[in-house]
Amino acid sequence: MEIRTIEKTDLPACLGVIRRSFATVAEEFGLTRENCPKHTSFLPPEYLETQFGWGWNMFGLYDDGSLIGYVSLSDEGGGTFELHHLAVLPEHRHRGGGKLLLDHAKETVVQNGGTRITIGIIEESTVLRVWYEANGFVRTGTKKFPHLPFTTGFMEWRAP
């Protein structure tokens, strides 16, 4: 497996990976276009194009030349970066690809002078929360947004 920087021509493939990967989350938590239209599994193409235009750091995980994972980072200022859309296709999970992407994101943040990564997750996703904790993230709070059918959990990682 290898990680490559995403080019604009890669965005349609990235969108497919993101949607397919997050579809399992939508199914697990009963998220639909009706009750959670902005969930990542329903991400419209223009979102990635806009984020690319903003200069977000976007990376793809490739296995034998095929895109199987994705992650992006936005620079929020003051040494803080936000992690977005960490995704690995379901049939490629549990082989270390997610950790490779996360470790690459951490390295990118440090190389760009950053000291902290923040992320928002579905708080009720215990498996995901525990995975992030095992990878150095700590919980910083939760919030129940009226437009979301779940609680948002906030976590952060700080560079050593």
PAPALUM-775159 format. One record per residue: residue in one letter; z negated, y, x of N, C-alpha, C in turn. Coordinates in steps of 0.05 Angstrom, whole numbers, plus 5000, padded with zeros to 4 digits. Each point is the difference from the previous one (the first is absolute). Layout:
   code    n.w    n.v    n.u   ca.w   ca.v   ca.u    c.w    c.v    c.u
      a      Z      Y      X      Z      Y      X      Z      Y      X
...
END
This chain:
   code    n.w    n.v    n.u   ca.w   ca.v   ca.u    c.w    c.v    c.u
      m   5000   4976   5017   5000   5024   4983   5000   5025   5018
      e   5014   5020   4991   5001   5025   5015   4999   5024   4980
      i   4990   5022   5010   4998   5025   4984   5021   5020   5011
      r   5014   5012   4981   5020   5020   5007   4996   5025   4983
      t   5007   5023   5011   4999   5025   4985   5023   4999   4979
      i   4993   5009   4977   5019   5000   4977   5020   5023   5003
      e   5025   4994   4995   5021   5020   4999   5007   5005   4971
      k   5013   5022   4994   5006   5007   4972   5016   4978   4986
      t   5017   4987   5015   5017   4978   4988   4983   4976   4992
      d   4976   4998   5011   4982   4977   4994   4985   5004   4974
      l   4999   5024   4989   4983   5006   4978   5004   4982   4975
      p   5025   4994   4992   5003   4982   4977   4987   4973   5005
      a   5003   4989   5023   4987   4974   5006   4969   5003   5000
      c   4990   5022   5011   4971   5005   4999   4990   5001   4972
      l   5015   5014   4983   4992   5002   4972   4997   4972   4987
      g   5019   4983   5006   4999   4973   4990   4976   4985   5009
      v   4993   5002   5026   4976   4987   5011   4975   5011   4987
      i   4998   5026   4997   4977   5013   4988   4996   4990   4971
      r   5022   5002   4984   4998   4992   4972   4992   4971   4997
      r   5014   4982   5015   4994   4971   4998   4971   4994   5008
      s   4992   5013   5022   4973   4995   5010   4978   5009   4981
      f   5003   5024   4989   4980   5011   4982   5002   4989   4972
      a   5022   4986   4993   5002   4987   4974   4978   4979   4996
      t   4992   4987   5022   4979   4980   4997   4973   5014   4993
      v   4996   5024   5010   4976   5015   4993   5001   5009   4971
      a   5024   5010   4992   5003   5008   4972   4994   4977   4981
      e   5010   4976   5007   4996   4977   4983   4970   4992   5000
      e   4987   5000   5023   4972   4992   5002   4982   5019   4983
      f   5006   5026   5000   4983   5019   4986   5012   5009   4973
      g   5021   4987   4991   5011   5007   4974   5012   5028   4998
      l   5012   5009   5023   5011   5027   5000   5029   4999   4991
      t   5007   5018   4982   5027   5002   4989   5010   5029   5003
      r   5026   5003   4994   5011   5027   4999   4987   5017   4979
      e   4989   4987   4979   4987   5015   4979   4972   5009   5007
      n   4984   4982   5012   4972   5007   5006   4996   5011   5028
      c   5020   4998   5017   4997   5010   5028   5028   5006   5012
      p   5014   5020   4988   5028   5004   5008   5004   5009   5029
      k   4979   5010   5013   5004   5009   5028   4990   4979   5020
      h   4995   4975   4990   4992   4979   5019   5023   4995   5020
      t   4992   4993   5024   5020   4996   5021   5021   4979   4994
      s   4994   4981   4982   5020   4980   4993   5023   5012   4984
      f   4997   5024   4990   5021   5014   4985   5010   5024   5015
      l   4996   5002   5026   5007   5023   5016   5030   5006   4997
      p   5007   5025   4993   5028   5008   4998   5012   5005   5028
      p   5026   4996   5003   5013   5003   5026   4996   5028   5012
      e   4999   5020   4983   4998   5027   5012   4974   5006   5014
      y   4979   4984   4993   4974   5004   5014   5003   4994   5030
      l   5012   4978   5007   5004   4993   5028   5018   5020   5014
      e   5021   5009   4986   5018   5019   5012   4986   5026   5005
      t   4983   5009   4982   4984   5024   5003   4981   4998   5023
      q   4986   4977   5001   4980   4995   5022   5014   5000   5027
      f   5024   4987   5001   5016   5000   5025   5007   5029   5008
      g   5008   5016   4981   5007   5028   5005   4976   5016   5010
      w   4976   4993   4991   4976   5013   5009   4992   4992   5028
      g   5013   4980   5011   4994   4992   5027   4978   4979   5002
      w   4995   4986   4978   4979   4979   5002   5009   4979   5021
      n   4980   4988   5013   5005   4978   5018   5004   4975   4983
      m   5023   4987   5001   5006   4977   4984   5008   4977   5018
      f   4988   4977   4995   5005   4976   5017   5006   4976   4983
      g   5018   4983   5010   5006   4975   4988   4992   4977   5017
      l   4992   4979   4987   4993   4975   5014   5024   4981   4995
      y   5011   4990   5022   5024   4983   4999   4993   4972   5011
      d   5012   4980   4987   4998   4973   5009   5028   4988   5000
      d   5009   4992   5024   5027   4990   5003   5021   5020   4989
      g   4995   5025   5004   5019   5021   4992   4997   5009   4971
      s   4983   4987   4984   4997   5007   4972   4975   5016   4996
      l   5002   5021   4984   4977   5017   4993   4982   4985   4982
      i   4975   4997   5008   4980   4985   4984   4975   5016   4995
      g   4997   5024   5012   4976   5016   4996   5006   5030   5005
      y   4981   5016   4992   5004   5029   5002   4973   5014   5000
      v   4999   5023   5014   4976   5018   4999   5010   5028   5007
      s   4986   5020   4989   5006   5027   5008   4974   5016   5004
      l   5002   5022   5015   4978   5017   5006   5008   5029   4995
      s   4982   5015   4988   5005   5029   4998   4978   5015   5016
      d   5008   5021   5014   4981   5016   5015   4988   5020   4981
      e   4974   4997   4995   4986   5018   4982   4986   5023   5013
      g   5003   5002   5027   4989   5022   5015   4972   4994   5010
      g   4991   5014   5020   4973   4997   5010   4995   4973   5012
      g   5020   4986   5009   4997   4973   5012   4999   4978   4980
      t   5004   5006   4974   4999   4980   4979   5028   4992   4991
      f   5005   4974   4998   5025   4989   4990   4993   4983   4975
      e   5018   5000   4981   4996   4983   4977   5019   4976   5001
      l   4990   4977   4995   5017   4975   5000   5011   4996   4972
      h   5026   4994   4999   5013   4996   4974   5016   4973   5000
      h   5000   4987   4977   5018   4978   4994   5001   4977   5019
      l   4977   4993   5012   4999   4977   5017   5007   4976   4984
      a   5022   4987   5007   5011   4978   4983   5013   4978   5017
      v   4995   4976   4992   5013   4976   5012   5010   4983   4976
      l   5024   4991   5001   5011   4984   4979   4982   4975   4995
      p   4996   4993   4975   4982   4978   4994   5005   4974   5016
      e   5025   4993   5004   5006   4975   5014   4995   5001   5030
      h   4994   5024   5010   4995   5003   5028   4971   5008   5007
      r   4983   4999   4980   4971   5008   5003   4985   4978   5015
      h   4977   5008   5010   4981   4982   5013   5011   4989   5026
      r   5017   5016   5013   5011   4992   5027   4995   5023   5020
      g   4983   5019   4993   4993   5022   5018   5018   5024   5000
      g   5019   5001   4982   5018   5023   4999   4986   5026   4991
      g   4983   4998   4980   4985   5023   4991   4983   5012   5022
      k   4987   4983   5015   4983   5010   5022   5018   5012   5022
      l   5023   4989   5005   5019   5012   5019   5007   5029   4991
      l   5007   5003   4975   5007   5026   4990   4976   5019   5001
      l   4977   4991   4993   4976   5017   5001   4993   5008   5028
      d   5001   4981   5019   4994   5006   5028   5021   5020   5011
      h   5025   4997   4992   5021   5019   5008   4994   5028   4989
      a   4991   5001   4975   4993   5026   4988   4977   5013   5016
      k   4980   4984   5007   4978   5011   5015   5009   5011   5027
      e   5017   4985   5014   5011   5009   5026   5016   5025   4997
      t   5016   5002   4979   5016   5024   4995   4983   5024   4995
      v   4979   4997   4985   4981   5022   4995   4988   5010   5026
      v   4990   4982   5016   4988   5008   5026   5020   5013   5018
      q   5025   4989   5001   5021   5011   5017   5007   5029   4991
      n   4996   5005   4974   5007   5027   4990   4975   5018   4998
      g   4979   4993   5015   4977   5017   5001   4981   4997   4977
      g   5004   4980   4983   4983   4997   4977   4975   4984   5007
      t   4980   5003   4982   4974   4986   5004   4991   4985   4976
      r   5015   5003   4977   4991   4988   4975   5023   4993   4983
      i   4997   4977   4986   5020   4991   4980   4984   4997   4974
      t   5011   5012   4978   4988   4996   4974   5019   4984   4983
      i   4988   4987   4979   5016   4984   4982   4986   4999   4973
      g   5016   4998   4979   4989   4995   4973   5010   4973   4991
      i   4982   4984   4988   5008   4973   4991   4988   4996   4972
      i   5008   4979   4987   4988   4991   4975   4973   4989   5007
      e   4979   5014   4993   4973   4992   5007   4993   4971   4991
      e   5010   4993   4977   4995   4973   4989   5013   4977   5016
      s   5018   5007   5019   5013   4980   5016   4982   4994   5024
      t   4981   4982   4995   4980   4993   5020   5013   4988   5025
      v   5020   4983   4996   5014   4988   5023   5012   5021   5018
      l   5013   5020   4988   5012   5021   5016   4979   5017   5014
      r   4979   5007   4986   4979   5016   5011   4987   4986   5024
      v   4994   4974   4997   4988   4985   5021   5019   4998   5024
      w   5026   4997   4995   5020   4999   5022   5000   5026   5016
      y   5000   5023   4986   4999   5025   5014   4974   5003   5016
      e   4977   4992   4988   4975   5001   5014   5001   4983   5026
      a   5012   4977   4998   5002   4982   5023   5018   5012   5022
      n   5016   5020   4992   5018   5014   5019   4990   5028   5007
      g   4974   5004   4997   4987   5024   5010   4997   5023   4981
      f   5008   4997   4975   4997   5021   4980   4973   4999   4987
      v   4990   5023   4992   4975   5002   4986   5004   5014   4973
      r   4985   4992   4980   5002   5013   4974   4988   5028   5001
      t   5013   5019   4988   4990   5027   4999   4995   5011   4972
      g   5007   4984   4980   4995   5009   4973   5019   4987   4980
      t   4995   5006   4975   5017   4991   4978   5004   5023   4980
      k   5021   4998   4984   5004   5019   4979   5016   4987   4978
      k   4992   5005   4975   5014   4991   4977   5017   5022   4989
      f   5026   4998   5004   5019   5020   4990   5007   4993   4971
      p   5001   5020   4982   5006   4994   4972   5027   4988   4994
      h   5019   5005   5018   5027   4990   4996   5005   4972   5012
      l   4980   4989   5013   5003   4973   5013   4982   4980   4986
      p   5010   4975   4996   4984   4979   4988   4982   4985   5019
      f   4994   5011   5023   4983   4988   5020   4985   5022   5014
      t   4981   4992   5016   4985   5019   5017   5013   5002   5027
      t   5003   5024   5011   5012   5003   5026   4977   5000   5021
      g   5004   4982   5020   4980   4999   5022   5012   5014   5024
      f   4984   5015   5013   5009   5015   5024   4987   4988   5025
      m   5016   4997   5021   4991   4988   5025   5012   5017   5023
      e   4987   4997   5023   5011   5013   5024   4994   4983   5025
      w   5017   5005   5019   4998   4988   5027   4998   5023   5019
      r   4982   4998   5020   4998   5021   5021   5006   4987   5027
      a   5016   5015   5015   5007   4990   5027   4975   4998   5017
      p   4999   4979   5016   4976   4997   5018   4999   5022   5021
END
